[in-house]
Amino acid sequence: MISSLGLIEVVGLVGAVEAGDTAVKAASVRLLGYELTKGGGMVTVKIEGEVSAVKAAVDAAVMAAEKLTTVVSHLVIARPSEEVAKMIESTEEQCECSCESKETEVSEAAEEKIVAENIVEEKIEEVEVIEEIEAPLKKK
């Protein structure tokens, strides 16, 4: 059971790495991992430990991440319920599975690039101008 949970949500992976690194160096906490959100480029860093250690780690992580990126939000939950702990564990499992889908997305993007490279441009014959209109059209 998690004694205390800390969450730091930032924009971008670099800020998340900085937040996680600072958190584990600032206090005796364990890094649970990170979670990528869909759209917006937000990343949530998850840590656990004793309440005072998690508070100190989150504060330090927020200060460090703000130097690099936008900190969207942060939260410390003392003694989270079992349901919240299960939710955090299930997102960790989702993170492991999402790597496979990312590989599929990358290979699909590579295939699209190959198809795009095979497109051949054809020249269109020039159009002959019959008559140019110089005066603007008047409304009746």
C-alpha positions in Angstrom: 0.0 0.0 0.0 1.2 3.5 -0.9 1.8 5.6 2.2 1.7 8.9 0.3 1.4 9.7 -3.4 2.9 12.7 -5.2 1.9 13.7 -8.7 3.6 16.4 -10.8 2.1 17.3 -14.2 4.3 19.2 -16.7 4.4 20.0 -20.4 7.0 17.9 -22.2 9.1 14.9 -21.4 12.3 16.9 -20.6 10.5 18.7 -17.8 9.1 15.4 -16.5 12.6 13.8 -16.4 13.9 16.9 -14.5 11.0 16.7 -12.1 11.5 13.0 -11.4 15.3 13.3 -11.0 15.0 16.2 -8.6 12.2 14.5 -6.6 14.3 11.3 -5.9 17.4 13.3 -5.1 15.6 15.8 -2.8 14.0 13.2 -0.5 13.6 9.5 0.3 10.9 8.7 -2.2 10.4 6.1 -4.9 9.7 7.0 -8.5 6.7 5.1 -9.7 7.0 6.2 -13.3 5.4 8.7 -15.6 2.2 8.8 -17.7 1.8 10.5 -21.1 -1.5 12.2 -21.7 -3.1 12.2 -25.2 -2.7 15.6 -26.8 -1.2 18.7 -25.2 2.2 17.0 -24.6 1.6 16.7 -20.8 3.4 14.2 -18.7 2.5 13.2 -15.1 5.4 12.1 -12.9 4.3 9.7 -10.0 6.2 9.3 -6.8 5.5 7.6 -3.4 7.0 7.6 0.1 6.3 9.0 3.6 4.1 12.1 3.6 6.8 14.6 4.6 9.3 13.2 2.1 6.7 13.3 -0.7 5.8 16.9 0.1 9.5 17.9 0.1 10.1 16.0 -3.2 7.1 17.5 -5.0 8.1 21.0 -3.9 11.6 20.6 -5.1 10.5 18.9 -8.4 8.1 21.7 -9.1 10.8 24.4 -8.6 13.2 22.5 -10.9 10.7 21.8 -13.6 9.5 25.4 -13.7 13.0 26.4 -14.9 12.5 24.3 -18.0 8.8 24.1 -18.8 5.2 24.8 -17.6 4.1 23.0 -14.5 0.4 22.4 -15.1 -0.4 21.1 -11.6 0.9 19.1 -8.6 -0.6 17.1 -5.8 0.3 15.2 -2.7 -2.2 12.6 -1.3 -1.5 11.4 2.2 -2.7 7.8 2.6 -4.5 7.4 -0.7 -7.4 5.0 -0.7 -7.0 1.4 -2.1 -9.0 2.4 -5.2 -6.6 5.2 -6.0 -3.6 2.9 -5.5 -5.2 0.4 -7.9 -5.8 3.2 -10.4 -2.1 4.2 -10.2 -1.0 0.6 -10.6 -3.4 0.1 -13.6 -1.9 3.1 -15.4 1.5 1.7 -14.9 0.3 -1.5 -16.8 -1.2 0.8 -19.5 2.2 2.5 -19.9 3.9 -0.8 -20.6 1.3 -1.7 -23.2 1.3 1.8 -24.9 4.9 1.2 -26.0 3.8 -1.4 -28.5 1.2 1.0 -30.0 3.8 3.7 -30.3 6.0 1.3 -32.3 3.0 0.6 -34.6 2.4 4.3 -35.0 6.0 4.9 -36.0 6.0 2.1 -38.5 2.8 3.3 -40.0 4.3 6.8 -40.3 7.3 5.3 -42.1 5.1 3.5 -44.5 3.2 6.7 -45.3 6.5 8.5 -46.0 7.5 5.7 -48.4 4.2 6.0 -50.2 4.5 9.8 -50.3 8.0 9.5 -51.9 6.6 7.3 -54.7 4.2 10.0 -55.9 5.3 11.3 -59.3 4.6 14.9 -60.3 3.1 15.5 -63.7 3.4 18.7 -65.6 0.2 20.4 -66.5 0.0 22.2 -69.8 -0.2 26.0 -69.6 -3.6 27.6 -70.0 -4.0 30.2 -72.7 -5.5 33.5 -71.5 -8.2 34.5 -73.9 -9.2 37.9 -72.5 -8.2 39.7 -69.4 -10.8 41.7 -67.5 -9.4 45.0 -66.4 -12.4 46.8 -64.9 -14.0 45.4 -61.7 -17.5 43.9 -62.0 -20.3 46.2 -61.0 -23.2 45.1 -58.9 -26.6 45.8 -60.5 
